[in-house]
């Protein structure tokens, strides 16, 4: 009974050793590939991007009327019970 237990323990330890050595070998192969295929040259300078704020649209009655008309048409075409009550600019 003890001999069977010790044989199972030996097989388990040997299997774990084989798996860990295989994983270590895989890590070594991946590090080798990294050294071969990856260039460590970082001579390229990154150009800063210029971010421009959008120009603010002047609020006018004509623009509000256009928005209200488009919203009303979309509401009517979608056949739902929603209606345009108020139009306001969000900042």
N, CA, C and O of each residue as an XYZ file, in Angstrom:
364
protein
N       0.820     -1.186      0.000
C       0.000      0.000      0.000
C       0.874      1.264      0.000
O       0.608      2.212     -0.739
N       1.914      1.262      0.836
C       2.820      2.402      0.913
C       3.608      2.537     -0.388
O       3.894      3.650     -0.830
N       3.952      1.423     -0.991
C       4.721      1.446     -2.238
C       3.901      2.079     -3.365
O       4.435      2.832     -4.179
N       2.627      1.776     -3.407
C       1.758      2.369     -4.430
C       1.645      3.872     -4.218
O       1.671      4.646     -5.174
N       1.517      4.284     -2.946
C       1.426      5.713     -2.629
C       2.704      6.435     -3.034
O       2.644      7.510     -3.630
N       3.868      5.850     -2.714
C       5.146      6.478     -3.066
C       5.336      6.531     -4.588
O       5.870      7.510     -5.109
N       4.906      5.494     -5.295
C       5.005      5.499     -6.761
C       4.127      6.612     -7.345
O       4.548      7.308     -8.269
N       2.915      6.783     -6.817
C       2.036      7.867     -7.265
C       2.615      9.229     -6.964
O       2.500     10.148     -7.774
N       3.239      9.369     -5.801
C       3.869     10.631     -5.424
C       5.040     10.950     -6.353
O       5.217     12.100     -6.756
N       5.840      9.936     -6.695
C       6.962     10.135     -7.622
C       6.460     10.575     -8.999
O       7.023     11.489     -9.601
N       5.415      9.936     -9.491
C       4.866     10.282    -10.806
C       4.310     11.702    -10.788
O       4.485     12.455    -11.746
N       3.639     12.067     -9.691
C       3.082     13.423     -9.574
C       4.184     14.461     -9.572
O       4.098     15.457    -10.291
N       5.210     14.247     -8.781
C       6.318     15.211     -8.711
C       7.039     15.289    -10.052
O       7.386     16.380    -10.504
N       7.267     14.146    -10.691
C       7.921     14.143    -11.994
C       7.075     14.892    -13.030
O       7.613     15.653    -13.835
N       5.758     14.681    -13.013
C       4.874     15.394    -13.944
C       4.900     16.889    -13.715
O       4.951     17.660    -14.674
N       4.866     17.317    -12.451
C       4.916     18.752    -12.151
C       6.252     19.344    -12.569
O       6.302     20.472    -13.061
N       7.350     18.587    -12.376
C       8.673     19.053    -12.777
C       8.752     19.225    -14.290
O       9.300     20.214    -14.776
N       8.211     18.274    -15.029
C       8.218     18.358    -16.497
C       7.421     19.572    -16.966
O       7.861     20.289    -17.865
N       6.253     19.811    -16.369
C       5.426     20.948    -16.770
C       6.131     22.267    -16.465
O       6.149     23.164    -17.308
N       6.707     22.395    -15.277
C       7.387     23.643    -14.912
C       8.617     23.889    -15.779
O       8.875     25.028    -16.169
N       9.371     22.852    -16.084
C      10.517     23.020    -16.975
C      10.069     23.384    -18.392
O      10.720     24.181    -19.068
N       8.970     22.805    -18.831
C       8.426     23.168    -20.148
C       8.008     24.632    -20.192
O       8.276     25.324    -21.174
N       7.354     25.107    -19.139
C       6.958     26.518    -19.088
C       8.172     27.436    -19.039
O       8.185     28.488    -19.678
N       9.184     27.043    -18.288
C      10.410     27.847    -18.228
C      11.078     27.898    -19.601
O      11.563     28.951    -20.017
N      11.105     26.776    -20.297
C      11.659     26.758    -21.647
C      10.868     27.648    -22.592
O      11.448     28.323    -23.443
N       9.547     27.654    -22.448
C       8.711     28.521    -23.274
C       9.010     29.996    -23.018
O       9.046     30.796    -23.953
N       9.223     30.355    -21.753
C       9.582     31.735    -21.415
C      10.905     32.110    -22.062
O      11.046     33.208    -22.601
N      11.869     31.209    -22.012
C      13.171     31.490    -22.632
C      13.050     31.677    -24.141
O      13.684     32.565    -24.711
N      12.243     30.848    -24.786
C      12.046     30.969    -26.231
C      11.376     32.306    -26.568
O      11.765     32.970    -27.529
N      10.363     32.704    -25.774
C       9.690     33.977    -26.038
C      10.624     35.163    -25.821
O      10.570     36.135    -26.574
N      11.475     35.096    -24.806
C      12.444     36.185    -24.597
C      13.445     36.247    -25.738
O      13.861     37.334    -26.137
N      13.833     35.097    -26.265
C      14.745     35.063    -27.403
C      14.089     35.702    -28.628
O      14.716     36.496    -29.329
N      12.824     35.350    -28.884
C      12.091     35.964    -29.998
C      11.965     37.467    -29.813
O      12.064     38.224    -30.779
N      11.747     37.900    -28.579
C      11.621     39.345    -28.319
C      12.921     40.055    -28.660
O      12.897     41.126    -29.267
N      14.051     39.480    -28.283
C      15.337     40.107    -28.588
C      15.616     40.111    -30.087
O      16.240     41.040    -30.601
N      15.163     39.092    -30.780
C      15.433     39.002    -32.219
C      14.536     39.938    -33.019
O      15.019     40.647    -33.902
N      13.243     39.953    -32.725
C      12.287     40.630    -33.598
C      11.865     42.022    -33.161
O      11.268     42.739    -33.964
N      12.141     42.441    -31.940
C      11.694     43.748    -31.472
C      12.864     44.712    -31.511
O      13.925     44.440    -30.948
N      12.663     45.862    -32.192
C      13.685     46.896    -32.233
C      13.546     47.763    -30.993
O      12.448     48.197    -30.647
N      14.664     48.009    -30.330
C      14.639     48.852    -29.138
C      14.920     50.308    -29.474
O      15.124     51.125    -28.576
N      14.933     50.637    -30.755
C      15.205     52.006    -31.173
C      13.980     52.872    -30.903
O      12.894     52.631    -31.431
N      14.179     53.867    -30.082
C      13.085     54.790    -29.788
C      13.512     56.206    -30.182
O      13.341     57.157    -29.420
N      14.066     56.323    -31.379
C      14.553     57.615    -31.839
C      13.433     58.484    -32.390
O      13.609     59.690    -32.563
N      12.283     57.878    -32.666
C      11.172     58.653    -33.202
C      10.599     59.546    -32.107
O      10.328     59.102    -30.991
N      10.424     60.802    -32.456
C       9.813     61.714    -31.495
C       8.333     61.821    -31.817
O       7.929     61.893    -32.977
N       7.559     61.828    -30.789
C       6.114     61.908    -30.963
C       5.731     63.374    -31.071
O       6.035     64.179    -30.191
N       5.064     63.702    -32.155
C       4.614     65.072    -32.359
C       3.373     65.329    -31.523
O       2.420     64.553    -31.579
N       3.370     66.400    -30.753
C       2.165     66.687    -29.964
C       1.008     67.052    -30.877
O       1.173     67.770    -31.864
N      -0.146     66.551    -30.534
C      -1.325     66.841    -31.339
C      -1.961     68.131    -30.846
O      -2.078     68.371    -29.645
N      -2.359     68.932    -31.780
C      -3.016     70.182    -31.444
C      -4.510     69.926    -31.390
O      -5.125     69.500    -32.368
N      -5.069     70.191    -30.245
C      -6.501     69.978    -30.065
C      -7.181     71.342    -30.088
O      -6.890     72.224    -29.280
N      -8.076     71.478    -31.022
C      -8.789     72.741    -31.153
C     -10.197     72.582    -30.621
O     -10.861     71.574    -30.863
N     -10.634     73.575    -29.905
C     -12.006     73.570    -29.418
C     -12.923     73.947    -30.574
O     -12.593     74.827    -31.370
N     -14.053     73.298    -30.669
C     -14.978     73.666    -31.733
C     -15.513     75.075    -31.504
O     -15.707     75.520    -30.373
N     -15.736     75.742    -32.597
C     -16.256     77.093    -32.481
C     -17.667     77.056    -31.936
O     -18.464     76.186    -32.286
N     -17.957     77.997    -31.087
C     -19.271     78.044    -30.477
C     -20.269     78.626    -31.474
O     -20.027     79.669    -32.082
N     -21.364     77.952    -31.625
C     -22.397     78.404    -32.551
C     -23.226     79.471    -31.859
O     -23.668     79.305    -30.722
N     -23.422     80.557    -32.566
C     -24.220     81.637    -32.005
C     -25.664     81.193    -31.891
O     -26.243     80.667    -32.842
N     -26.228     81.404    -30.742
C     -27.611     81.001    -30.518
C     -28.526     82.052    -31.156
O     -28.390     83.253    -30.922
N     -29.434     81.570    -31.945
C     -30.356     82.492    -32.581
C     -31.736     81.851    -32.631
O     -31.887     80.640    -32.474
N     -32.716     82.678    -32.848
C     -34.080     82.170    -32.930
C     -34.256     81.282    -34.164
O     -35.007     80.307    -34.138
N     -33.556     81.633    -35.240
C     -33.673     80.849    -36.464
C     -33.141     79.434    -36.254
O     -33.752     78.466    -36.706
N     -32.000     79.312    -35.566
C     -31.428     77.999    -35.290
C     -32.360     77.192    -34.392
O     -32.557     75.998    -34.618
N     -32.926     77.823    -33.392
C     -33.853     77.128    -32.506
C     -35.094     76.659    -33.257
O     -35.614     75.574    -32.998
N     -35.557     77.474    -34.176
C     -36.727     77.086    -34.960
C     -36.418     75.879    -35.846
O     -37.253     74.988    -36.001
N     -35.224     75.854    -36.421
C     -34.834     74.732    -37.271
C     -34.745     73.452    -36.443
O     -35.232     72.402    -36.864
N     -34.127     73.539    -35.270
C     -34.006     72.369    -34.403
C     -35.383     71.880    -33.968
O     -35.638     70.676    -33.940
N     -36.255     72.799    -33.635
C     -37.607     72.430    -33.209
C     -38.371     71.761    -34.345
O     -39.089     70.787    -34.120
N     -38.225     72.272    -35.552
C     -38.932     71.698    -36.693
C     -38.430     70.283    -36.996
O     -39.226     69.376    -37.241
N     -37.119     70.101    -36.978
C     -36.553     68.772    -37.253
C     -36.971     67.790    -36.168
O     -37.324     66.650    -36.468
N     -36.935     68.218    -34.917
C     -37.328     67.338    -33.815
C     -38.796     66.953    -33.909
O     -39.161     65.810    -33.635
N     -39.636     67.904    -34.294
C     -41.059     67.613    -34.424
C     -41.318     66.604    -35.546
O     -42.146     65.705    -35.397
N     -40.613     66.755    -36.664
C     -40.795     65.834    -37.780
C     -40.327     64.431    -37.398
O     -41.002     63.447    -37.700
N     -39.186     64.337    -36.742
C     -38.681     63.028    -36.326
C     -39.636     62.393    -35.331
O     -39.876     61.186    -35.387
N     -40.177     63.179    -34.434
C     -41.132     62.659    -33.456
C     -42.393     62.138    -34.133
O     -42.910     61.088    -33.752
N     -42.889     62.851    -35.120
C     -44.089     62.411    -35.822
C     -43.836     61.156    -36.646
O     -44.697     60.280    -36.722
N     -42.664     61.064    -37.263
C     -42.362     59.909    -38.100
C     -42.104     58.648    -37.276
O     -42.282     57.541    -37.783
N     -41.694     58.793    -36.033
C     -41.373     57.617    -35.228
C     -42.598     57.016    -34.554
O     -42.477     55.980    -33.900
N     -43.771     57.623    -34.685
C     -45.036     57.105    -34.160
C     -44.978     56.785    -32.669
O     -45.482     55.752    -32.227
N     -44.370     57.665    -31.910
C     -44.414     57.472    -30.467
C     -45.147     58.655    -29.826
O     -45.498     59.618    -30.507
N     -45.364     58.577    -28.567
C     -46.168     59.586    -27.873
C     -45.316     60.716    -27.309
O     -45.779     61.453    -26.438
N     -44.085     60.869    -27.784
C     -43.218     61.920    -27.280
C     -43.442     63.202    -28.064
O     -43.792     63.173    -29.244
N     -43.233     64.330    -27.389
C     -43.392     65.622    -28.049
C     -42.268     66.528    -27.580
O     -41.742     66.351    -26.481
N     -41.894     67.501    -28.407
C     -40.859     68.471    -28.067
C     -41.496     69.519    -27.168
O     -42.462     70.184    -27.545
N     -40.933     69.652    -25.969
C     -41.482     70.604    -25.005
C     -40.558     71.801    -24.849
O     -41.016     72.942    -24.792
N     -39.259     71.541    -24.782
C     -38.316     72.614    -24.514
C     -37.016     72.338    -25.254
O     -36.590     71.188    -25.356
N     -36.383     73.387    -25.773
C     -35.085     73.275    -26.447
C     -34.127     74.155    -25.692
O     -34.394     75.336    -25.468
N     -33.000     73.577    -25.296
C     -31.997     74.366    -24.600
C     -30.608     73.877    -24.999
O     -30.436     72.729    -25.410
N     -29.622     74.760    -24.873
C     -28.265     74.426    -25.242
C     -27.557     73.820    -24.026
O     -27.643     74.347    -22.917
N     -26.871     72.730    -24.252
C     -26.102     72.096    -23.185
C     -24.644     72.496    -23.310
O     -24.067     72.434    -24.396
N     -24.061     72.898    -22.221
C     -22.640     73.308    -22.230
C     -21.813     72.279    -21.547
O     -20.596     72.432    -21.447
